[in-house]
């Protein structure tokens, strides 16, 4: 897959501090974009990763936790990519799990050593695109979406209190979206020594879009709106800006972070270049 990827984060209209973080990285070339150094990342070879993390535990602690998560995940996956010659779907999933577990241990240890950061944590949703397939690992309620032909589909399932009620048949998705308990998550990286990571895989097609976001977007903007905005714009930078703007229009009570990857097959990219 060939990709153009962009990310953006905004403090929102209510919060005073931004505890979100994102990371885009090409594991082969080392090209990186983060919230402190945003840029359009183009990937023509090897896999790339997208990470969105939404920190909890107070302004300084939440921001620290999400920052540690993105840094540790990148370090672990970069090491894996350059040291493991044979990469199977099972080894990719195992690498994502190691990245998540390494980040969890680092945040837990930092909190244990620093009383002022006790209890800090972060959601983390991590996607790796390799060989026309997206491998996704998730802890918490930051989400991954696939937008295909203008239709947005949620790929991940929130590790949240209201999602558990939905699964038990005690609440509808519409009721969950309006519930005062919708921000209660069941897991985060950092508060406990171990976490249970959920995994997802999806085959990718030409002109698909992969979108990762914090709940500052998903709580405010529906699947239909995500699809409409993506379909109407097309360029990753403008999609990110359009989605954040839509969240702002709805009040944006939380930090809003979006990472968008536009995906093309190599054959299609070469065909367009030749015309």
N, C-alpha and C positions, 0 to 999 in steps of 0.2 A: 504494500500500500504506500502511496505517496500522500502526504498530508500537509496542510497549512493549519497552524494551531495558534490560538491567541487566548489570553486570560485577562480578566479584569476583576477588581474588587472595590467595593464602596462601603463606607462606614454606615450608610443608611441615614434615615432622617431623625432617629431617636437616640441611638447609641452615641457615646462620646469617643469610644475607642474601637478599633477594628481588631477582633481576635481571630479573624479568618486568615488562612494562608493558602496559596496555590503554588504548584510547580509544574512546569513543562520541561521535558528533557529528552533529547535524542541520545540513547545509550551508546551509540557507535561513535558519533562525532563529539559528544560532550556539550553540544549547544543546549543552553538552559535559559528559561525565562521564569521569573518569580514576581511576587507582588512588589518587591523593591526594585526590580529591573525588568519591567514588562517589555516584551517584544514579540513580533511575529516569528514563530519557529517553523521553518520548512524542513520536512523530512523526506529524503529521497532514498535512503538506505536504512536497513536495520530497524529495530523496534523503537518505539517511543513510549514514554509514560506520561500520564496526567494524574495529578493528585490535587484533591481539594480537602482541606482540613478546617474544621470549625471549632475553635477553642472554647473551653468552659473553665470556670473557676476564678473569675475576677479578671479585670482588664489585663494586668501585666502577666498573670499566670496563664490565662487562656491564650494570649498571643505567644507566649513562650512555648506552650505545649504544642500548638499548631506548627510553629517554626521547627521545633525539634522533630516532629513527625515527618515533615517534608524532607528535612536534611538527612535523617537516618534512613528513610526509605530509598532516597536517591543513592546514598553511599552503598547500601547493601545490594541494590539491583545493578549498579554500575560494576561492582566487584563480581557479581554473579555473571553478568554478560561477558566479561572479558576473561573469565576463568573456567567457564563450563562450555565445552565445545559442542556437546550434543544436547539439543533443547527439544524436549517433548512437551506435549500439553501438561503432563503430570509434573515435569520439572519446572515449568513456568508457574504453575499454581503453587508449587512448593516454594519457589523463589519469592512470590508475592507474600506468602504466609511468613517467610523469614523476615521480609522487609517490615511487615506489620508488627511482628513479635519483637524485632529489634527496636523499633520505635517505641513500642509499649514499655519495654524494659528501661529504655533511656529516660522516658518521661517519669516513670514510677521512681527510678533511682534519684532523679533530680528533685522530685517532690519530697522524697524521704530525707534527703540531705539538707533541704531548705524549708524550714517551717513556714515561711511566708508563702510558699507555693503548694502547701499541703492540699491534696484533693484535686489538683489541677488535672485537666484532661482535654481530649480533643476527639471529635469524630474524624474519620479518615475514609475517603473513598479513592481507590487507586485503580487505574486502568492501564494495561499494557496492550499495545497493538502490535501483533506479530503475525506475519503470513496470512493476512486478510481475516484475522480473527481478533476480537477484543476479549481479553481476560480481565475480570474485574474482581477486586477484593474490597470488602466494606466492613467497617465497624461504626455503628451510630446511624445517623439519618441523613447525611449528605448523600446526594443521589447521582445516578448516571442515567442518561436518556439516550435513546437512538432516534434520530429523526431521519425517516426514509420517505421520499416523495411527499414531503410536507407534513407527514404525520409523526407526532412524537409519541414514543413508547417508553415508559419507565422500565429500566432494566433491573434495578435493585429494589429490594424491599426494606423499608425502614426498620431498624432495630429500635422500636419505640413502643411506648405504652399503648397508644391508640392503634397501632398496627396489630398488636397482640389482641386487642378487643375486636378488630375487624376479622382477624383469623378465627376467632372464637364465635363469630356470628353475633356479637353483642353490640356492634356499631357498624354503620355504613361508612363508606369512604367519604361521602358528603358530610356526614356528621363528624367524622374525624377531622376533616379540614377546618371545621368551625369550633372544634373542642378547645376548651381552655387548657387541656392537658396535652395538646399536640406536640409541645416542645420537650416532653419528658422522654429522654432516651434511656434504654436499658443497658447500654454499654458505651464506653469511651476508652481511648487509649490513655493509660496513666493511672487511674485510681486503683486498679487492681494489678496484681503481679502477672495475671494471664487474661487473655481475651479469646473469645470465639469469633473467628472471622467467617463471614459469609462469602461464597464465591459464585460468580456468574460467568458465562461465556456466550458470545454471539458472533455468528458469521457476518462479515461485512460485505457490502456491495458498493459498486461505483456510485459516487455522489451521495453517500451516506454522511450524516453528521453525528459525531459523538459529543455529548454535552455532559459535563460534570458541574455540580453546583452545590452550594450550601443551602440550608433550609430558609435562609433569608430570601432566596428566589423561589424555591418550590412551595413555600407556604403562601406566597403572594401571587404566583403566576401559574395558571393551569396548563395541563398538557396541550390543550388546543391552542392556547396562546403561544406556547413555546414553538409548536409546529408552524403556526401562522407567521410568527416573526422570523423564524429561520427560513421558511419558504420565500418570504417576501424580500429577503436581503441577500443571502448567499455568501457574503464574505465574513470570515470568522471575527474580525475586529468589530464590524458593524453589528453582527449578531449579538456579541457580548454586550455592546453598548445599548442595543435595542432592548435586550432582556433586562438589563439593569434599569433602564429608563422606565420600563413597564412596572417593575417592582416599586420604583419611586412614585409612580402615579398612584399606586395602591396604598401608600403610606410608609413603606419600607421601615418597619419597626426594628429590624435586625440588620446586621452586616450582610451584604449581598456579594457573593462571589460566583463567577461563571468562567468555565474554560470550554472553548469550542474547538473541535477538530473537524475540518472538512476533508473527506477521504476520497481518493480516486485510485483506481487500479493503474498500474504502470502502463498498460496498453492504451487506456483512455488518455492518460497524460501525454504519451508520445504522439497519439493521433491529433490531439489538440495543438501540440507544438508544431506539427507538420503542416497544419492548415493556415 
